[in-house]
Amino acid sequence: MGYNIEVSFNILRNNNLTELQEYIVSVAKTCECNFFYSDYEIEKKLNIQRNHMVVTVNFDDKNMEQIIKFLNKIKKTKGIYIESIFNEETNGMIYASQYYLTVMDKYIAQTYKITRRERSYSEDETLILNEMDKINKTDKTDKIKVNV
């Protein structure tokens, strides 16, 4: 069991998709991920237009330091977004980005918001959420640009 972390980037704003995808994968491998896979998300609704590559990375739950290291490195990279973090053991989402909440079913999103406030978290989940809060509070100018 472990954690699935979905990371995305806009395919229209980046010239070299392969290199950016390889960067994410190399960071994941450096942080000792179990496995990863990529997919495309293309949304052409009237009010939402989205063309992103989504890379899902799985980590063992016994490797918390590496998960935190991965989150920090990815979040500091300009143009890469952490969309969600899912705990496989509890079958529960522990983090969802604002965009991710808008595309999920409204009932599920509402349930997630209520559950996030009311439920108790494991020590590992608390570490991840604290790190995401810390990362989200950092200034946007602190982000580095990957040379791809």
Short mmCIF file of the C-alpha atoms (twelve columns), coordinates in Angstrom:
data_MODEL
# 
_entry.id   MODEL 
# 
loop_
_atom_site.group_PDB 
_atom_site.id 
_atom_site.type_symbol 
_atom_site.label_atom_id 
_atom_site.label_alt_id 
_atom_site.label_comp_id 
_atom_site.label_asym_id 
_atom_site.label_seq_id 
_atom_site.Cartn_x 
_atom_site.Cartn_y 
_atom_site.Cartn_z 
_atom_site.pdbx_PDB_model_num 
ATOM 1   C CA . MET A 1   0.000   0.000  0.000   1 
ATOM 2   C CA . GLY A 2   1.069   3.566  -0.449  1 
ATOM 3   C CA . TYR A 3   0.236   6.956  -1.890  1 
ATOM 4   C CA . ASN A 4   -0.650  7.953  -5.451  1 
ATOM 5   C CA . ILE A 5   0.320   11.514 -6.351  1 
ATOM 6   C CA . GLU A 6   -1.055  13.023 -9.561  1 
ATOM 7   C CA . VAL A 7   1.099   15.730 -11.113 1 
ATOM 8   C CA . SER A 8   0.162   17.688 -14.233 1 
ATOM 9   C CA . PHE A 9   1.466   20.286 -16.668 1 
ATOM 10  C CA . ASN A 10  -0.061  22.182 -19.569 1 
ATOM 11  C CA . ILE A 11  0.905   20.657 -22.923 1 
ATOM 12  C CA . LEU A 12  0.110   23.858 -24.843 1 
ATOM 13  C CA . ARG A 13  2.454   26.039 -22.778 1 
ATOM 14  C CA . ASN A 14  5.484   23.763 -22.920 1 
ATOM 15  C CA . ASN A 15  7.613   23.245 -25.999 1 
ATOM 16  C CA . ASN A 16  9.163   19.924 -25.109 1 
ATOM 17  C CA . LEU A 17  6.684   17.613 -23.422 1 
ATOM 18  C CA . THR A 18  8.983   14.619 -23.388 1 
ATOM 19  C CA . GLU A 19  11.715  16.420 -21.471 1 
ATOM 20  C CA . LEU A 20  9.295   17.797 -18.885 1 
ATOM 21  C CA . GLN A 21  7.749   14.360 -18.447 1 
ATOM 22  C CA . GLU A 22  11.234  12.854 -18.129 1 
ATOM 23  C CA . TYR A 23  12.082  15.473 -15.484 1 
ATOM 24  C CA . ILE A 24  9.064   14.446 -13.385 1 
ATOM 25  C CA . VAL A 25  9.936   10.777 -13.831 1 
ATOM 26  C CA . SER A 26  13.585  11.339 -12.895 1 
ATOM 27  C CA . VAL A 27  12.550  13.182 -9.722  1 
ATOM 28  C CA . ALA A 28  10.160  10.316 -8.913  1 
ATOM 29  C CA . LYS A 29  12.863  7.705  -9.484  1 
ATOM 30  C CA . THR A 30  15.363  9.682  -7.408  1 
ATOM 31  C CA . CYS A 31  12.772  9.733  -4.621  1 
ATOM 32  C CA . GLU A 32  12.391  5.944  -4.889  1 
ATOM 33  C CA . CYS A 33  8.872   5.680  -6.304  1 
ATOM 34  C CA . ASN A 34  7.307   2.240  -6.844  1 
ATOM 35  C CA . PHE A 35  5.911   2.972  -10.292 1 
ATOM 36  C CA . PHE A 36  4.510   5.754  -12.469 1 
ATOM 37  C CA . TYR A 37  2.373   6.198  -15.564 1 
ATOM 38  C CA . SER A 38  1.267   9.078  -17.782 1 
ATOM 39  C CA . ASP A 39  -2.010  10.053 -19.390 1 
ATOM 40  C CA . TYR A 40  -3.514  13.055 -21.174 1 
ATOM 41  C CA . GLU A 41  -6.444  15.116 -19.960 1 
ATOM 42  C CA . ILE A 42  -8.162  17.118 -22.676 1 
ATOM 43  C CA . GLU A 43  -11.289 19.075 -21.806 1 
ATOM 44  C CA . LYS A 44  -13.029 21.223 -24.416 1 
ATOM 45  C CA . LYS A 45  -16.140 22.432 -22.571 1 
ATOM 46  C CA . LEU A 46  -17.358 25.953 -23.093 1 
ATOM 47  C CA . ASN A 47  -16.086 27.335 -19.792 1 
ATOM 48  C CA . ILE A 48  -13.197 24.874 -19.273 1 
ATOM 49  C CA . GLN A 49  -10.392 24.264 -21.730 1 
ATOM 50  C CA . ARG A 50  -7.667  22.024 -20.438 1 
ATOM 51  C CA . ASN A 51  -4.846  20.241 -22.236 1 
ATOM 52  C CA . HIS A 52  -2.620  18.644 -19.636 1 
ATOM 53  C CA . MET A 53  -0.403  15.639 -19.279 1 
ATOM 54  C CA . VAL A 54  -1.003  13.886 -15.973 1 
ATOM 55  C CA . VAL A 55  1.756   11.783 -14.430 1 
ATOM 56  C CA . THR A 56  0.659   9.508  -11.591 1 
ATOM 57  C CA . VAL A 57  3.444   8.460  -9.228  1 
ATOM 58  C CA . ASN A 58  3.083   5.758  -6.561  1 
ATOM 59  C CA . PHE A 59  5.146   5.702  -3.367  1 
ATOM 60  C CA . ASP A 60  5.373   3.155  -0.580  1 
ATOM 61  C CA . ASP A 61  3.854   4.464  2.644   1 
ATOM 62  C CA . LYS A 62  7.014   3.466  4.539   1 
ATOM 63  C CA . ASN A 63  9.051   6.014  2.566   1 
ATOM 64  C CA . MET A 64  7.613   9.267  3.930   1 
ATOM 65  C CA . GLU A 65  10.848  11.285 3.693   1 
ATOM 66  C CA . GLN A 66  11.066  10.581 -0.041  1 
ATOM 67  C CA . ILE A 67  7.400   11.523 -0.570  1 
ATOM 68  C CA . ILE A 68  8.008   14.891 1.118   1 
ATOM 69  C CA . LYS A 69  11.181  15.373 -0.941  1 
ATOM 70  C CA . PHE A 70  9.231   14.631 -4.158  1 
ATOM 71  C CA . LEU A 71  6.426   17.059 -3.242  1 
ATOM 72  C CA . ASN A 72  8.927   19.828 -2.480  1 
ATOM 73  C CA . LYS A 73  10.877  19.376 -5.684  1 
ATOM 74  C CA . ILE A 74  7.793   19.202 -7.903  1 
ATOM 75  C CA . LYS A 75  6.001   22.089 -6.232  1 
ATOM 76  C CA . LYS A 76  9.063   24.325 -6.644  1 
ATOM 77  C CA . THR A 77  9.125   23.720 -10.391 1 
ATOM 78  C CA . LYS A 78  7.325   26.307 -12.480 1 
ATOM 79  C CA . GLY A 79  4.411   25.014 -14.562 1 
ATOM 80  C CA . ILE A 80  4.004   21.694 -12.731 1 
ATOM 81  C CA . TYR A 81  0.972   21.239 -10.485 1 
ATOM 82  C CA . ILE A 82  0.130   18.694 -7.809  1 
ATOM 83  C CA . GLU A 83  -3.470  17.729 -8.528  1 
ATOM 84  C CA . SER A 84  -4.224  15.078 -5.908  1 
ATOM 85  C CA . ILE A 85  -2.788  12.775 -3.279  1 
ATOM 86  C CA . PHE A 86  -4.618  9.520  -2.647  1 
ATOM 87  C CA . ASN A 87  -4.020  7.063  0.199   1 
ATOM 88  C CA . GLU A 88  -4.403  3.518  -1.159  1 
ATOM 89  C CA . GLU A 89  -4.678  1.912  2.276   1 
ATOM 90  C CA . THR A 90  -7.713  3.923  3.393   1 
ATOM 91  C CA . ASN A 91  -9.054  4.498  -0.143  1 
ATOM 92  C CA . GLY A 92  -9.261  8.172  0.684   1 
ATOM 93  C CA . MET A 93  -8.168  11.373 -0.961  1 
ATOM 94  C CA . ILE A 94  -6.062  13.437 1.405   1 
ATOM 95  C CA . TYR A 95  -5.370  16.356 -0.942  1 
ATOM 96  C CA . ALA A 96  -7.115  17.766 -4.005  1 
ATOM 97  C CA . SER A 97  -6.218  20.950 -5.879  1 
ATOM 98  C CA . GLN A 98  -8.829  23.623 -6.548  1 
ATOM 99  C CA . TYR A 99  -9.037  22.563 -10.188 1 
ATOM 100 C CA . TYR A 100 -9.412  18.897 -9.256  1 
ATOM 101 C CA . LEU A 101 -12.364 19.808 -7.012  1 
ATOM 102 C CA . THR A 102 -14.093 21.646 -9.866  1 
ATOM 103 C CA . VAL A 103 -13.987 18.676 -12.241 1 
ATOM 104 C CA . MET A 104 -15.089 16.013 -9.786  1 
ATOM 105 C CA . ASP A 105 -18.738 15.224 -9.221  1 
ATOM 106 C CA . LYS A 106 -20.243 17.988 -7.048  1 
ATOM 107 C CA . TYR A 107 -21.470 15.524 -4.420  1 
ATOM 108 C CA . ILE A 108 -18.059 13.873 -4.135  1 
ATOM 109 C CA . ALA A 109 -16.301 17.251 -3.953  1 
ATOM 110 C CA . GLN A 110 -18.672 18.406 -1.203  1 
ATOM 111 C CA . THR A 111 -18.122 15.150 0.701   1 
ATOM 112 C CA . TYR A 112 -14.343 15.570 0.348   1 
ATOM 113 C CA . LYS A 113 -14.499 19.131 1.742   1 
ATOM 114 C CA . ILE A 114 -16.588 18.057 4.731   1 
ATOM 115 C CA . THR A 115 -14.502 14.945 5.365   1 
ATOM 116 C CA . ARG A 116 -11.252 16.876 5.185   1 
ATOM 117 C CA . ARG A 117 -12.392 19.146 8.018   1 
ATOM 118 C CA . GLU A 118 -13.908 16.466 10.232  1 
ATOM 119 C CA . ARG A 119 -11.825 13.323 9.875   1 
ATOM 120 C CA . SER A 120 -8.725  12.434 11.807  1 
ATOM 121 C CA . TYR A 121 -5.536  11.841 9.857   1 
ATOM 122 C CA . SER A 122 -2.719  9.399  10.405  1 
ATOM 123 C CA . GLU A 123 0.693   10.744 11.333  1 
ATOM 124 C CA . ASP A 124 1.927   10.249 7.745   1 
ATOM 125 C CA . GLU A 125 -1.100  11.980 6.235   1 
ATOM 126 C CA . THR A 126 -0.621  14.883 8.630   1 
ATOM 127 C CA . LEU A 127 3.015   15.202 7.506   1 
ATOM 128 C CA . ILE A 128 1.919   15.319 3.849   1 
ATOM 129 C CA . LEU A 129 -0.866  17.849 4.481   1 
ATOM 130 C CA . ASN A 130 1.426   20.071 6.553   1 
ATOM 131 C CA . GLU A 131 3.987   19.986 3.747   1 
ATOM 132 C CA . MET A 132 1.328   20.883 1.155   1 
ATOM 133 C CA . ASP A 133 0.161   23.794 3.326   1 
ATOM 134 C CA . LYS A 134 3.757   24.984 3.700   1 
ATOM 135 C CA . ILE A 135 4.357   24.655 -0.020  1 
ATOM 136 C CA . ASN A 136 1.107   26.440 -0.945  1 
ATOM 137 C CA . LYS A 137 2.014   29.384 1.283   1 
ATOM 138 C CA . THR A 138 5.357   29.981 -0.429  1 
ATOM 139 C CA . ASP A 139 5.662   32.886 -2.822  1 
ATOM 140 C CA . LYS A 140 5.074   32.067 -6.484  1 
ATOM 141 C CA . THR A 141 8.345   33.804 -7.367  1 
ATOM 142 C CA . ASP A 142 10.250  31.118 -5.478  1 
ATOM 143 C CA . LYS A 143 9.517   28.604 -8.231  1 
ATOM 144 C CA . ILE A 144 12.367  27.485 -10.441 1 
ATOM 145 C CA . LYS A 145 12.087  26.951 -14.151 1 
ATOM 146 C CA . VAL A 146 13.244  23.656 -15.579 1 
ATOM 147 C CA . ASN A 147 15.431  24.014 -18.649 1 
ATOM 148 C CA . VAL A 148 13.652  21.738 -21.094 1 
# 
